[in-house]
Amino acid sequence: MVRVLGFKRSFVWGWLCASSLLLLLVVTGCVISPRRTLGGGPTPTPTPTGSPTPTPTATPQGKLYVSNSGNNSIVRFDSAFIDSGNIIPAATISGANTTLTAPAYITLDAANDRLYVANNADLSILIFDNISTKNGNVAPERTISGGATTLVSPSDLTLDRGRNLLYVADDIDIQVFSSASTATGNIAPARTLSPGFAVAAVFIDGTNDRLYAANSASNSITIYDNASTLASGPVTASRTIQGAATHLATPSGIQLDGSGRLVVSNAAPPSITIYNNAAVANGNIAPAGEITGSNTGFSVPNQIAVDTTGTGTLYIADPNAARIAVYTSLTTATGNIAPNRAIVGPGTTLSVASSPVGVAIDTTR
């Protein structure tokens, strides 16, 4: 009996203690949640990690470079896709440090933001890196000059970026410099090609290893296949565009458009002639398109640059007209038509005295 009573007292006492503890927890708000763990408080809800906000990519506005032979400068226009009229250049590279001396034609390596200049009166090639940020009296990063170069009158140049080769129109020769991205100093050309005439302009189609050269004296364009394998010395053209039907007239600038057509600027009488299937063009062929006549406003078209995207845009340096003429639909442009726009006026710094002869377009910036 004593054991039973003791058991009952223990049970009653334990029940009272447990009831009191539960009442205390309820009163104080400390209800034990079924989600509570023995080791601590509630499991926190993780804060989602936000995805990093990508840096917006700037929309290219187009950068247009113009070499002024008459005042030893290069100017840059930073909204080339829309620039028109009497606009002020975004940058002017000039001064003693630049060593610009009657700069002739220019070529741009847009992927590496690098400009090559045929520095005619100084018998040199100037290379400016980070050209899209250059302004003022700045020196080129590299200069190819000296007796070993054999340069006598560099007037035009064109870059095969894939093979890292620089082709330079140099009077009656085409000098080919290897390691174009780093070439500097008094270095000899890797090869000297001798086509047998004074070379007015050159253009390399690096994708197809095909070289085009303008012969202004005989009103012809010569084409050389497998250009990177041509040996030094006299070279024979694979094909030649020549004859009365071509309407070539002192050709002075050559480019390819996005449709594989050959585009030529002719100085006298002034015109732009365009030939289909440049890869196989040959003989006395008529142009597929021809921009000519009084409405064009041409005086002496010199170097040309082609934006190969879309319907194609043609930029024409015309020193005697003191302007850059722009045709924005090259695929259909033909006849006696005025340019869609022109960069012209005293604010541009382009004048007959400054003689804007060279032009290059960067469509990526």
C-alpha positions, 0 to 999 in steps of 0.5 A: 500500500505504501508503494502504491501511494508513493507511486501515485504521489510521484505520478501526481507530482510529476503531472503537476510539474509538467502542467505548470511548465506547459502553462508557463511556456504558453503564458510567456509565448514560448511555444515549442514549434515542431520545426525547432531543432535541438541545436538552436532557433528556426532554420532561416529562409535563405536570401536569394542571390541576385544575378549580376547585372550585365554591363550594357554594350554600347551601340556602335556609332561608327568612327570615321578617320580622314587623313589630310595630306595638306596640313599633316593631320588625321581627324576623327568623326565619332558618329559616322553613321549619321554625321552630315554637314558642317560638323566639328571632328571629335579628335584631331591628331596633328603636331610634331610628335605625330611625325605626319608628313603629307599622309596619304591613304590609311587602313584600319585594323578595327579589331585591334583599334589600330590605324596604319598611315602611308606617310608619303613625304617622310617615306614611312609607315606610321602605326597608331594603337588605340586610335579611337582614343587618340587626340592631339599631338601624340606620337605613333606607337611604331614607325616603319622607316629607314633605308632597309625598308626600301620605301620610296613613295608609300601611297596606299596600304592594306592589311591581311590581318589573318596572315599578319601581312601589310601590303604597301603601294610604293611607286612601281612596287608593292612592299610586303611587311610581315608581322604587321601588328608589331613591325617597327623600325628600319626593317626590310620587307619580306617580299617586294612585288613588281607588277610593272606599273606605278601602283595607285591603290591596293586592296587585299581580300585576306579571306581569299588571299587575293590582291587587287592593284590599280593602274591609273596610267593604263586605266586597269585593275590587276588581280593576283590570286594566292597573294601570300605566296607570290615571290619577290620580283616581277609578278604576273596578274591572274586577271586584268579588268581593262578596256573601253567598256569598263569605264575605268578612268584613272582609278585611284581607290579600290575596295570590295563590298559585302556582295563580293563586288569590286568598287573603284573610285576614278579620278578623271573623269570622276566616278565610282564604278562597280563590278560584279563577281570580283573574284572572277572579273576579267577583261573588258567588262561593263560595270554593274553600277556606275555613279557619275554625273553633275549631281554627284558633286565629285571633283577628284575622288580618292580613297574609298571605304565601304561599310559591308553591313546591310545594304552597304555604305560608301565613304569617298574622300574627295580633296578638291571638293573638300568633303567626304561624300556618303552613299548609304545604299551601295547595293542599288546606287547607280547613275547621276545621283547625289550622295545621301550625306556629305561631311563638308564645311569649315567646321569639319576642318576639311578644305582644299588646302587640307586636302582630305585624301584618305578615309577609313571606317570603324563600324564596331565602335 
